[in-house]
Amino acid sequence: MNDLTFETPALVGIALAMPFVIALIALADRERRERHEQLLVLLALLLAPPRLVEGLAHLGEAVAQL
């Protein structure tokens, strides 16, 4: 089965939602913005394809070793 068949709807949803999420974050004050950014990163990781999350984890490990 093609993995993109499953991943595409989630990616399209994220792409469509991002401008609205960014606009809401921009309206928040600085402290709240930091919390919103952290939540946005967590949400993006939850919705991201597993292979992408694994790739980011490997990249983070490689950077930490530098």
C-alpha positions in Angstrom: 0.0 0.0 0.0 1.2 3.5 -0.8 2.1 5.3 2.4 1.2 8.7 0.8 -2.4 7.6 0.4 -2.7 7.7 4.2 -0.3 10.6 4.9 -1.6 13.1 2.3 -4.9 14.0 4.0 -3.1 14.8 7.2 -0.4 16.8 5.4 -3.1 18.8 3.5 -4.9 19.4 6.8 -1.8 20.7 8.4 -1.0 22.9 5.4 -4.5 24.4 5.4 -4.6 25.0 9.2 -1.1 26.6 9.6 -1.9 30.1 8.4 -4.8 30.3 10.9 -2.7 28.9 13.7 0.1 31.3 13.0 -2.3 34.2 13.0 -3.7 33.2 16.4 -0.1 32.8 17.8 0.8 36.3 16.5 -2.2 37.8 18.4 -1.2 36.2 21.7 1.2 37.9 24.1 4.8 36.8 24.4 4.5 34.3 27.3 1.4 32.7 25.8 3.0 32.7 22.4 5.9 30.5 23.7 3.4 28.0 25.1 1.4 28.0 21.8 4.5 27.4 19.8 5.4 24.5 22.0 1.9 23.1 21.6 2.1 23.6 17.8 5.3 21.7 17.6 3.8 18.8 19.6 0.7 18.8 17.4 2.8 18.8 14.3 4.8 15.8 15.6 1.6 14.0 16.4 0.1 14.5 13.0 3.4 14.0 11.0 4.0 10.8 9.2 6.0 8.4 11.4 8.9 8.2 9.0 9.3 12.0 9.2 9.3 11.9 13.0 11.9 9.1 12.9 14.0 11.2 10.5 13.8 14.3 12.7 14.8 12.1 15.8 17.9 10.8 13.9 18.8 14.4 12.8 18.5 15.6 16.4 20.7 12.8 17.6 23.3 13.6 14.9 23.3 17.3 15.9 23.6 16.5 19.6 26.7 14.5 18.8 28.5 17.4 17.1 
